């Protein structure tokens, strides 16, 4: 998936990994980009251990549509499916991507276990002001159409779909 998405990239300055988990994508991104920004609210120690690169900057937050605290559910034996959930036992902080004012971003990967719609709501200014290739996992069948419509509103076109993973690029204005 990553290697398919990278074919559409022409800017290798900075990549953002939203829901970085233990670093499967970040570990590839540091090989191709000058800087990698990873958002991971729960497993950032494993991420740091697995991706030992000066290029990686880890933010120990979840991205969402508001800055607050939320409950987080850690799925035992399959931590990649951990998620923001009102029944979670852990408390995490959420931020919006718009609050960071990042520029010159070549790639954004979003895998937040059914929280993608809220991540996008919190990055509307970012989407207006940047043109990264986007990789997004959408398992949320109920909101899939809204998520893709939001990206199309910002001139994104679907380039490839592999199961529930979508690769989109922005049309030049």
Buried (B, 14 or more C-beta within 10 A) or exposed (E): BBEEBBEBBEBBEBBBBBBBBBBBBBBBBBEBBEBBBBBBBBBBEBBBEBBEBEBBEBBBBBBBBEEEEBBBBBEEEEEEBBBBBEEBEEEBBBBBBBBBEBEEBBBBBBBBBBBBBBBBBBBBEBBEEBBBBBBBBBBBEEBBEBBBEBBEEBBBEEBBEEEEBBBBBBEEE
